[in-house]
Amino acid sequence: MSYLHSFGPDDILINRMVAKPSYEFVLYKGAAYLNNERDLGRNIPTGTVSLYEYNVDRDGTNQSLIQPFIIKDGFYNTMNLGSRTITGSAYNEVAAGTQINGSYPMTSSIGRHYFTGLDLPTLGIGPGSEAVYEQQLDEYADSRKALISLKNTMNYYKYLSDSYSYTGSYVTGAVNMIQVPSIFFSDGIDKGSVSLKFYHTGTLIGEAIDKRKNGELISVVGSTSGSTVGVVLYNEGFILLTSSAAISDDLDDFGAGSLAKPTWLEFGNNPTSATASLYSVSFKGTQKIPSMTMFATVQAGEANNSLNPTWIEYSSSHWTSKVSSGRNGYVEPTDIAIKNTVQSQYCNYDDEFQKQTFISQIGIFDEHKNLLGIAKLANPVLKREIDNFTFKLNLDM
């Protein structure tokens, strides 16, 4: 294929682009808002993003909603619908061959998990004490299993700060966990970008930031200013707050039915009864995007022939009828006239003939001449025989 040109050793560059998108979640009176946007599409709750963008343009009335489904077979699998839409016992009660429907869209947003203080069980003395101890130990582990699962990870990060040490409040005290799904930070939360703001009736009463970029959340506003109120697990997407000190003397109902002073343990506690408190969680994600840059060069005298039928003069448009083929080979006529597409600036005058084409797209092939992709130009580029062009193609993977 003479029209194919090989890339040279310096024509393909592979780089990695690092993007750091910013996010801010605002929580108020039981609702969440992402980047100050209220409506991100149909069937998407406020403060969330759609994972697959299903049903974001369907109203469920004029356009039926897309939904996942399975046909019951011989065994139960919770992953069939992409989520635990039906329990194992309910699945067993359904007749074989029944279609079981799930629902879209699947959305994601930040979450909060509060762990109350709980004493670590100890083994007593006397008959039955071992059984009681094992039961208490099971209850302890069950109530803090999400936190216990981070023990090894936190101890690993102790080289950054002693605040990661899994002791004290993490073992027996109250812990406020803010969970950030990986769809928002991809390769990790950007160090130094985390900011937690606590507002009361519109006034900023507390703020904690990771200004040291070592995971420590340092309070910079409020009565706890200067102290470490928690840590950030950048790669895992968790924010752990342990400070029980009052941020201010303001009061609000955080869901207990009584007024209490705000603390970092209450941060993100967002019941509808908390009418005075507003929370802001802002951070930057880190997304590493492999990028390939290709330089496609066409030299003078190249790419000046076309397979477009309009490239031939009308008088020669029936040249295919003059083709002869047989045992002696395939022979085309040699007197096919190429249309002169050069436009003169003068009226009723044909400018000197030049072979010229218009480059509108560039095909990328592999070593076996299989077409991999096509790059289309916004506007066709005029190519004369004397022209040299280099086209820069960029592909994000």
C-alpha positions as CSV (number, residue, x, y, z in Angstrom):
1,M,0.0,0.0,0.0
2,S,2.0,3.0,-1.3
3,Y,-0.3,5.5,0.4
4,L,0.8,4.2,3.9
5,H,3.8,5.9,5.6
6,S,5.6,4.5,8.5
7,F,6.1,6.5,11.7
8,G,9.7,7.4,12.3
9,P,11.6,6.8,15.6
10,D,10.8,10.3,16.8
11,D,7.2,10.5,15.5
12,I,5.5,8.8,18.5
13,L,5.7,10.2,22.0
14,I,4.2,8.5,25.0
15,N,3.5,10.7,28.1
16,R,1.4,10.6,31.2
17,M,-0.8,13.6,31.9
18,V,-1.8,14.2,35.6
19,A,-5.2,15.9,36.1
20,K,-6.4,17.2,39.5
21,P,-10.1,17.8,39.3
22,S,-11.6,19.8,42.3
23,Y,-14.7,18.7,44.2
24,E,-16.7,20.3,46.9
25,F,-19.6,18.6,48.8
26,V,-21.9,20.8,50.8
27,L,-24.2,19.1,53.3
28,Y,-27.2,20.8,54.8
29,K,-30.5,19.6,56.4
30,G,-30.3,16.1,55.1
31,A,-29.3,17.1,51.5
32,A,-26.0,17.1,49.7
33,Y,-24.8,19.3,46.8
34,L,-21.8,18.6,44.6
35,N,-19.8,21.6,43.2
36,N,-22.8,23.9,43.8
37,E,-24.9,22.0,41.2
38,R,-28.4,21.0,42.0
39,D,-29.6,19.0,38.9
40,L,-27.0,16.7,37.1
41,G,-29.7,14.9,35.1
42,R,-32.8,12.9,35.5
43,N,-32.9,10.1,38.0
44,I,-29.7,11.3,39.7
45,P,-30.1,12.4,43.3
46,T,-28.6,15.8,44.2
47,G,-25.1,15.5,45.4
48,T,-24.3,12.3,43.5
49,V,-22.7,11.3,40.2
50,S,-24.0,8.6,37.9
51,L,-21.5,5.8,37.6
52,Y,-22.6,4.7,34.1
53,E,-24.9,7.5,33.0
54,Y,-27.9,5.2,32.5
55,N,-31.4,6.7,32.4
56,V,-30.0,10.3,32.8
57,D,-32.2,11.4,29.8
58,R,-35.3,9.2,30.5
59,D,-38.3,10.3,32.4
60,G,-39.7,6.8,33.0
61,T,-43.0,7.8,31.4
62,N,-42.4,8.7,27.7
63,Q,-39.1,6.8,27.7
64,S,-39.0,3.6,29.6
65,L,-36.0,3.2,32.0
66,I,-33.2,0.8,31.3
67,Q,-32.9,-1.8,34.0
68,P,-30.6,-4.8,34.6
69,F,-32.2,-8.3,34.9
70,I,-31.4,-11.9,35.3
71,I,-33.4,-15.1,34.6
72,K,-33.4,-17.4,37.6
73,D,-31.3,-20.4,37.0
74,G,-30.1,-23.1,39.4
75,F,-28.0,-21.0,41.9
76,Y,-28.0,-17.6,43.6
77,N,-25.3,-15.0,42.8
78,T,-25.4,-11.6,44.4
79,M,-23.4,-10.1,41.6
80,N,-25.8,-11.0,38.8
81,L,-27.5,-7.6,39.0
82,G,-24.5,-5.6,39.9
83,S,-25.9,-5.0,43.4
84,R,-27.7,-6.9,46.1
85,T,-31.1,-6.3,44.7
86,I,-32.5,-9.6,46.1
87,T,-31.6,-11.7,49.0
88,G,-30.7,-15.4,48.8
89,S,-33.9,-16.5,50.6
90,A,-36.1,-14.3,48.3
91,Y,-34.3,-15.7,45.3
92,N,-35.0,-19.3,46.3
93,E,-38.7,-18.5,46.6
94,V,-38.9,-17.3,43.0
95,A,-39.9,-19.9,40.4
96,A,-37.2,-21.1,37.9
97,G,-37.2,-19.1,34.7
98,T,-38.6,-15.9,36.4
99,Q,-37.1,-12.6,35.3
100,I,-35.8,-10.6,38.2
101,N,-35.3,-6.9,37.6
102,G,-32.8,-4.5,39.2
103,S,-32.6,-0.7,38.8
104,Y,-30.4,2.0,37.3
105,P,-28.8,4.4,37.7
106,M,-26.1,3.5,40.1
107,T,-24.9,6.6,41.8
108,S,-22.1,7.5,44.1
109,S,-21.5,10.2,46.8
110,I,-19.6,10.7,50.0
111,G,-20.8,8.9,53.1
112,R,-20.4,9.1,56.8
113,H,-20.0,6.3,59.4
114,Y,-19.9,7.1,63.0
115,F,-18.4,4.7,65.5
116,T,-19.4,5.1,69.2
117,G,-16.9,4.6,71.9
118,L,-16.7,1.0,73.1
119,D,-14.5,-0.6,75.7
120,L,-12.3,-3.4,74.6
121,P,-13.6,-6.7,76.1
122,T,-11.4,-8.3,78.8
123,L,-11.4,-12.0,79.9
124,G,-13.0,-12.4,83.3
125,I,-12.6,-15.1,85.9
126,G,-15.0,-17.8,86.7
127,P,-17.2,-20.3,84.9
128,G,-18.6,-19.2,81.6
129,S,-16.3,-16.1,81.5
130,E,-14.6,-17.3,78.3
131,A,-17.9,-17.7,76.5
132,V,-19.0,-14.2,77.6
133,Y,-15.6,-12.8,76.5
134,E,-15.9,-14.3,73.0
135,Q,-19.4,-13.0,72.7
136,Q,-18.4,-9.5,73.7
137,L,-15.4,-9.7,71.4
138,D,-17.6,-10.6,68.5
139,E,-19.9,-7.7,69.3
140,Y,-17.0,-5.4,69.5
141,A,-15.5,-6.6,66.2
142,D,-18.9,-6.4,64.4
143,S,-19.6,-2.8,65.5
144,R,-16.1,-1.6,64.4
145,K,-15.3,-3.9,61.6
146,A,-15.0,-1.2,59.0
147,L,-12.5,0.7,61.2
148,I,-10.6,-2.5,62.2
149,S,-10.1,-3.3,58.5
150,L,-8.0,-0.1,58.3
151,K,-5.7,-1.0,61.1
152,N,-2.8,-2.3,59.1
153,T,-3.1,0.5,56.5
154,M,-3.0,3.1,59.2
155,N,0.0,1.6,61.0
156,Y,1.8,1.5,57.6
157,Y,1.4,5.3,57.3
158,K,3.0,5.9,60.7
159,Y,6.2,6.9,58.9
160,L,4.3,10.0,57.8
161,S,2.9,10.9,61.2
162,D,2.3,9.3,64.6
163,S,-1.3,10.4,64.2
164,Y,-1.9,7.3,62.1
165,S,-1.0,5.0,64.9
166,Y,-4.0,2.7,65.5
167,T,-4.3,3.3,69.2
168,G,-6.4,5.3,71.6
169,S,-9.6,6.6,70.0
170,Y,-9.3,4.2,67.1
171,V,-9.5,1.2,69.5
172,T,-12.0,2.3,72.1
173,G,-13.0,5.9,71.4
174,A,-15.6,7.6,69.1
175,V,-14.5,8.0,65.5
176,N,-16.2,10.0,62.7
177,M,-15.4,8.4,59.3
178,I,-16.0,10.3,56.1
179,Q,-15.9,8.0,53.0
180,V,-15.0,9.3,49.6
181,P,-15.6,6.9,46.7
182,S,-12.7,6.3,44.3
183,I,-14.7,7.7,41.3
184,F,-13.9,11.1,42.7
185,F,-10.1,10.7,43.3
186,S,-9.0,7.8,41.0
187,D,-5.3,7.5,41.8
188,G,-5.5,9.2,45.2
189,I,-6.6,12.4,46.9
190,D,-4.1,15.2,46.2
191,K,-2.0,15.9,49.3
192,G,-2.6,19.4,50.7
193,S,-6.0,19.9,49.0
194,V,-8.3,18.6,51.8
195,S,-10.4,21.2,53.6
196,L,-13.3,20.6,56.0
197,K,-15.4,23.6,57.0
198,F,-18.0,23.7,59.7
199,Y,-20.6,26.5,59.5
200,H,-23.2,27.6,62.1
201,T,-26.0,29.9,60.8
202,G,-23.7,30.9,57.9
203,T,-20.7,31.7,60.1
204,L,-17.5,29.7,59.7
205,I,-16.8,28.3,63.2
206,G,-14.3,25.6,62.3
207,E,-11.9,24.5,59.6
208,A,-9.4,21.7,59.3
209,I,-6.9,21.3,56.5
210,D,-4.0,19.0,55.7
211,K,-1.5,21.9,55.4
212,R,1.5,19.7,56.2
213,K,0.6,17.2,53.4
214,N,1.4,14.3,55.7
215,G,-2.3,13.3,56.4
216,E,-2.7,15.3,59.6
217,L,-5.9,17.4,59.6
218,I,-4.9,20.6,61.5
219,S,-7.6,22.8,62.9
220,V,-7.1,26.4,61.7
221,V,-10.4,28.0,62.8
222,G,-12.3,27.7,66.1
223,S,-11.4,26.8,69.6
224,T,-9.6,23.7,68.5
225,S,-7.2,25.8,66.3
226,G,-3.7,24.4,66.2
227,S,-4.6,20.8,67.2
228,T,-4.7,17.7,65.1
229,V,-8.4,16.7,64.8
230,G,-8.0,13.7,62.5
231,V,-6.2,12.1,59.5
232,V,-6.7,11.5,55.8
233,L,-6.0,8.3,54.0
234,Y,-5.2,9.7,50.6
235,N,-5.0,6.5,48.6
236,E,-8.0,4.8,50.3
237,G,-10.4,7.8,50.4
238,F,-11.1,7.9,54.1
239,I,-11.2,10.9,56.5
240,L,-11.0,9.9,60.2
241,L,-12.0,12.5,62.8
242,T,-11.4,11.9,66.5
243,S,-11.5,15.3,68.3
244,S,-14.3,15.5,70.8
245,A,-13.5,19.1,71.9
246,A,-16.2,21.7,71.3
247,I,-15.5,23.9,68.3
248,S,-17.6,26.8,69.6
249,D,-20.3,27.5,72.2
250,D,-23.1,27.4,69.5
251,L,-25.8,24.8,69.8
252,D,-27.7,22.6,67.3
253,D,-29.7,19.4,67.3
254,F,-27.6,16.7,65.7
255,G,-30.3,14.1,65.7
256,A,-30.2,13.2,69.4
257,G,-33.3,15.2,70.2
258,S,-31.4,17.8,72.3
259,L,-29.1,20.7,71.7
260,A,-25.3,20.1,71.8
261,K,-22.1,22.0,71.0
262,P,-20.5,21.2,67.6
263,T,-17.5,19.0,67.6
264,W,-15.5,17.3,64.8
265,L,-17.2,14.1,65.8
266,E,-20.4,15.7,64.6
267,F,-19.0,16.9,61.3
268,G,-21.1,15.6,58.4
269,N,-23.9,14.6,60.8
270,N,-26.6,15.8,58.5
271,P,-30.1,15.1,59.9
272,T,-33.0,17.4,58.9
273,S,-33.1,18.6,62.6
274,A,-29.7,20.2,62.3
275,T,-31.0,23.4,60.9
276,A,-28.1,25.6,61.9
277,S,-25.2,23.5,60.8
278,L,-23.7,23.3,57.3
279,Y,-20.7,21.3,56.3
280,S,-18.3,21.6,53.4
281,V,-15.8,18.9,52.2
282,S,-13.5,20.0,49.5
283,F,-10.5,18.2,47.9
284,K,-8.7,17.5,44.6
285,G,-8.5,14.1,43.0
286,T,-5.5,12.7,41.1
287,Q,-6.1,11.2,37.7
288,K,-3.1,9.8,35.7
289,I,-4.0,9.7,32.0
290,P,-1.6,7.9,29.6
291,S,-1.3,10.0,26.4
292,M,0.2,9.1,23.0
293,T,1.2,11.9,20.6
294,M,1.8,11.0,16.9
295,F,3.3,13.2,14.2
296,A,2.1,12.2,10.8
297,T,4.2,13.9,8.1
298,V,3.4,14.2,4.4
299,Q,6.2,15.4,2.2
300,A,6.1,17.4,-1.0
301,G,4.9,15.3,-3.9
302,E,3.1,12.8,-1.6
303,A,-0.7,12.4,-1.1
304,N,-1.5,14.2,-4.3
305,N,-3.7,11.5,-5.8
306,S,-7.2,10.8,-4.9
307,L,-9.7,8.0,-5.2
308,N,-12.6,10.4,-5.2
309,P,-14.5,10.1,-8.5
310,T,-14.8,13.9,-8.7
311,W,-11.0,14.1,-9.1
312,I,-11.4,12.8,-12.7
313,E,-12.6,15.1,-15.6
314,Y,-16.2,14.4,-16.6
315,S,-15.1,13.4,-20.1
316,S,-13.1,10.6,-18.5
317,S,-15.7,9.6,-15.9
318,H,-16.5,6.4,-17.9
319,W,-12.9,5.2,-17.9
320,T,-13.9,2.1,-16.0
321,S,-15.7,0.8,-19.2
322,K,-12.3,0.9,-21.0
323,V,-10.6,-1.4,-18.5
324,S,-9.4,-4.6,-20.0
325,S,-8.7,-7.7,-17.9
326,G,-8.1,-11.3,-18.7
327,R,-5.3,-13.8,-19.0
328,N,-2.9,-11.0,-20.0
329,G,-3.6,-9.0,-16.9
330,Y,-5.4,-5.9,-15.8
331,V,-4.9,-2.8,-17.9
332,E,-6.4,0.7,-17.3
333,P,-6.5,3.4,-19.9
334,T,-3.5,5.8,-19.8
335,D,-5.3,8.9,-21.1
336,I,-7.5,9.6,-18.1
337,A,-7.7,13.3,-17.6
338,I,-7.4,14.7,-14.0
339,K,-9.6,17.7,-13.3
340,N,-7.8,21.0,-12.7
341,T,-9.2,22.2,-9.4
342,V,-6.9,25.2,-9.2
343,Q,-9.0,28.3,-9.2
344,S,-7.8,31.5,-10.8
345,Q,-8.3,34.9,-9.4
346,Y,-9.2,36.1,-12.9
347,C,-12.6,35.6,-14.7
348,N,-12.8,33.2,-17.6
349,Y,-9.3,32.0,-17.1
350,D,-8.0,28.6,-16.1
351,D,-4.9,28.8,-14.0
352,E,-1.9,26.5,-14.6
353,F,-2.7,22.8,-13.8
354,Q,-1.5,21.5,-10.5
355,K,-2.3,18.2,-8.8
356,Q,-3.9,19.1,-5.5
357,T,-6.0,17.3,-3.0
358,F,-7.8,18.0,0.3
359,I,-6.8,16.1,3.3
360,S,-9.8,15.5,5.6
361,Q,-8.8,12.5,7.7
362,I,-5.8,10.4,8.7
363,G,-5.9,6.7,9.2
364,I,-3.8,4.9,11.8
365,F,-2.7,1.3,10.9
366,D,-0.8,-1.4,12.8
367,E,2.1,-3.3,11.4
368,H,-0.3,-5.8,9.8
369,K,-2.0,-2.9,7.9
370,N,-5.2,-3.2,10.1
371,L,-7.0,0.1,10.5
372,L,-6.9,1.1,14.2
373,G,-8.5,4.5,14.1
374,I,-9.3,7.6,12.1
375,A,-8.4,11.1,13.0
376,K,-10.7,13.7,11.3
377,L,-9.8,17.3,10.7
378,A,-12.2,20.0,11.6
379,N,-11.6,21.5,8.1
380,P,-10.1,19.9,5.1
381,V,-6.5,21.0,4.4
382,L,-5.5,21.9,0.8
383,K,-2.4,19.8,-0.2
384,R,-0.4,20.9,-3.3
385,E,2.6,19.1,-4.7
386,I,5.0,21.6,-3.2
387,D,3.5,21.5,0.3
388,N,4.9,19.8,3.3
389,F,2.6,19.1,6.3
390,T,3.0,17.6,9.7
391,F,-0.2,16.7,11.6
392,K,-0.1,16.3,15.4
393,L,-2.4,13.5,16.6
394,N,-3.1,13.1,20.3
395,L,-4.7,10.0,21.9
396,D,-5.7,9.9,25.6
397,M,-5.9,6.3,26.8
